[in-house]
């Protein structure tokens, strides 16, 4: 059994934006040399999420609109009362982003089969930026043979 670790780094766009990580993920699996095993991907940030879904622009806009309606940025969140918290002076009012990240989750796992991530025809691994722009990193751990 072998173990391989890789970090995907990217610069994200402002607000809620989806970044397709499928190709960097495929490259990491190829570099690992692991043919059969398990891959785990985890975001290192509390205002991003990872999800597997279809990377189609109209669907992504539907998702953005859904979350903007479900968790509006301008609601009176306690986390945004910066005067009542011990936080740095440049702390953003981003409770909505934390809540969306909680709903979506910060990690995904999938099998590695024949040296490739076992994703379906329309599936992509996507990082969902909820509070950008920012420099973001995703840990990728691959174990197998």
N, C-alpha and C positions, 0 to 999 in steps of 0.2 A: 504494500500500500504506500502510495506517495501522496505528498501534500504540496500544493503550490499556492502562493499568495501573490496577488497583483492589486494595484491601486489604479482606478480610473480617475483621472482628474479632468475637470472641465470648468469653463466660465459660463455662468448661466445668464439668462436675460432677466429683465425686470418683471416683477409680479409673478402670476401663475403662468408657468410655461413648462412644456414637456420636452425632454431631451431623450432621443432614442439612443440607448446604450448597447443595442444588439450587436453592432459590428465590433466595437471594442471588446465586448464579451466573447464573441467568436474568436477574436485574435488572442485573448488571454487563454482560452482553452487550447488553441493551437500551440501557443508558446509553452504551455504546461507539459505537453506530451502525454497527458492523461487521456486514454481512449474510452474508459468506462468508469463512471463514478458519480459524484454528486458535487454540484456547484452551489455555493451560498454567496449572495451579494447583499451588502449592508451599507446603507447611507451613514455617514458620520455626522449628520446634521439634524437638528430638531425641527427645522422648517423646510425639509425636503421629504419626499416619500419615494418609494420604489413600487412599481406595479407592473404586471404583465397584462397587456391588452393590445388592441390593434392601433397602430400608429397611422391613423388616417385623419387628415386635417379637420374635416367637418365633425368627426367624432370628438376630437380633442377640443374643439370650440364648444361642443355640447357639454363636455366634462367641465371646462372652465366656467361656463355659465351656471351649471348645476351647483358647483361648489361656491361660487360667488353669491348665489341666492341662499344656499344652505347656511353658510358661515360668512355673513357680510363683514367686511373690514371695519365698517364704521359703527358696529354695535359697541355698547359700553362694557367692554371686558375689564375685569379686575387686573389682569396682567398688564394692561396698558396704563394703569395709574402709576406712572414712573416716579412721581413725587413721593409715593408711599412705599417704594421698593428701594433696596440697596442695589443699584445697578450703575453701569458706566454712563457717562453723560451722552454718549452717542447711541444709546439703546433705542431700537425702533419700537414702535407700537405695532406689534405683530402677533397678538394673541390669536387672531384668525388663522394665521399660518401654522401655528403650533397645533391648533384644534384640527385643522385639515390633515396635518401629518399624522395625528393620532388616529384619525378615521381610516387613512390609507395604509399606514404601516411603513416601516423603514427597511424591510428586508424581503427578499424573495429567494427561493431555492428551486433547483431543477436538476433532473438527471443529465449526465453527460453520456452520450451514446455515440460510439464510433468517432470519437474525437471532436464532437460538436455539442453545443447546448441543445437539449431535446425540447425545442419550442415548436408549437403548431404552425401551420402555414401562415396564419395572420397574426401570430403573436410576436410581440417585441418586448424586451425589457426596457422600461422607461423610468428615468428620474423625473419626478415632478417637482419643479422649483415652485415654492409657495411664497417666497419673500425676497427674491433676488433684486438686482444682480449680485452674484457672489462667486467666489472660487469654491467649488465643491469637490468632494472626494467620495468614492465608493470603494469599499473593500470587497475584493473578490477572493474567495477561498475555494480551491478545487481539491478534492481528495478522490483517490481511486487508483486504478492500475493502467 
